[in-house]
Amino acid sequence: MDFNYQSIGHDGVAVQAGDEQLLVRFKVHSELSQYKSKRDGIPIYDDIEIVEILNPGEKEPVIVQADEWIKRRFPKQYEAFKKGLDHDQSGTPLELLFPSSPSTVKQLKAFNIYSIQQLAAISDSAKSQLPMGQTLVDKAKAYLSKASAGQSHHANEALQAQIEQLKAMIAEAGITPPELPAVTNERRGPGRPRKEKETV
């Protein structure tokens, strides 16, 4: 994982592409102080703040000391840590993408993937370790693509089901639906009068 210490925004908050998908946990680690232990003749430990940073789909986190740059890079997680709270990972729950497959959700969480956004952004190495990785990633990207276009993945499915149900009811009743006028994409230019039908 690349730690670019120059990636600090104009507002003083450290930024880096993809940070919003990382799993970040601050902890306190007790480390033996060689100097103090030798000086006092007994084991002396210092409490040091560390951070575990994990890419979704990876098993092993990057563990580094939580210096000032790291604290500015992940301010929300650090603030939650200082308050004794767990910072919940933001994103769309996997359950919305796989409502009828809880086993898939459980498998993804075992790979430290907790949201649809994280699944769509996993690395190639993580994708290769995940069963049907490419298929799952493509499905997540399709979901997010439809959402960003202002379309609801599940609303479209429900609407299509309603349309099919109405078609079946109409066919069963023996009703012929009225013919709808054709919709054209023709646009009139500015000041152009509406075209009148020719009379014979």
C-alpha positions, -999 to 999 in steps of 0.1 A, spaced: 0 0 0 14 34 -10 16 60 18 21 94 1 30 119 28 24 148 4 -13 139 -1 -28 166 22 -57 187 10 -60 225 11 -80 222 43 -53 203 61 -70 169 59 -49 142 43 -64 126 12 -56 97 -10 -76 80 -37 -95 50 -24 -92 59 13 -129 58 18 -129 20 10 -101 11 34 -107 -6 67 -90 15 93 -86 6 130 -66 26 156 -53 7 186 -30 12 216 0 -11 215 23 -18 245 59 -18 234 89 -27 255 112 3 260 148 -9 258 162 23 272 138 26 302 140 -11 310 178 -10 310 179 22 331 155 9 358 165 -27 357 129 -39 352 107 -43 321 91 -9 312 65 -7 285 53 24 266 18 27 252 20 36 215 -9 44 191 -8 23 160 -32 19 131 -41 -12 111 -50 -4 75 -66 -32 54 -75 -32 18 -109 -50 12 -102 -85 0 -68 -87 17 -61 -108 47 -31 -91 62 -33 -54 73 -5 -28 71 4 -18 106 22 15 113 26 39 141 -2 65 142 18 97 135 3 131 129 -1 125 92 -20 93 97 -43 110 121 -50 138 96 -55 112 69 -82 93 88 -97 120 111 -131 103 116 -117 70 125 -91 85 149 -118 107 166 -140 76 171 -110 57 185 -102 85 210 -139 85 221 -138 47 226 -161 41 197 -158 17 167 -160 36 134 -185 19 112 -174 15 76 -196 36 53 -211 23 21 -241 3 8 -246 -31 26 -238 -62 6 -272 -76 16 -289 -52 -9 -269 -67 -37 -273 -103 -27 -307 -104 -8 -313 -141 -16 -277 -153 -10 -266 -148 26 -238 -173 20 -222 -149 -5 -225 -120 19 -208 -141 46 -181 -152 23 -173 -116 12 -172 -105 49 -147 -133 55 -125 -115 30 -130 -82 48 -154 -68 23 -184 -52 39 -200 -29 13 -209 -29 -24 -184 0 -29 -156 -20 -14 -164 -50 -36 -164 -29 -67 -130 -15 -58 -110 -46 -47 -76 -51 -62 -68 -77 -89 -49 -98 -64 -79 -99 -41 -102 -106 -70 -82 -136 -80 -84 -151 -45 -121 -146 -42 -143 -174 -57 -161 -160 -88 -143 -127 -80 -147 -111 -114 -184 -119 -116 -191 -105 -81 -171 -73 -89 -190 -68 -122 -223 -72 -104 -213 -46 -78 -201 -22 -105 -234 -26 -124 -254 -18 -92 -234 13 -86 -235 24 -122 -273 22 -122 -275 40 -89 -253 68 -101 -275 72 -132 -305 78 -109 -319 44 -114 -329 20 -86 -317 -15 -91 -345 -31 -71 -371 -6 -82 -365 -15 -118 -369 -52 -110 -401 -45 -91 -415 -24 -119 -408 -50 -145 -425 -76 -123 -456 -54 -121 -456 -49 -158 -455 -86 -164 -483 -91 -139 -505 -65 -156 -498 -81 -190 -509 -114 -177 -541 -99 -162 -550 -82 -195 -544 -113 -215 -565 -133 -191 -593 -109 -193 -592 -109 -231 -588 -71 -233 -568 -56 -262 -548 -26 -248 -552 7 -267 -525 16 -292 -503 43 -278 -490 71 -301 -454 67 -312 -429 88 -293 -404 106 -314 -372 124 -304 -377 152 -329 -370 186 -314 -382 220 -328 -356 246 -331 -359 280 -315 -388 300 -331 -397 271 -354 -435 268 -356 -452 235 -349 -458 216 -381 -495 215 -390 -511 185 -406 -518 190 -443 -555 192 -452 -567 178 -485 
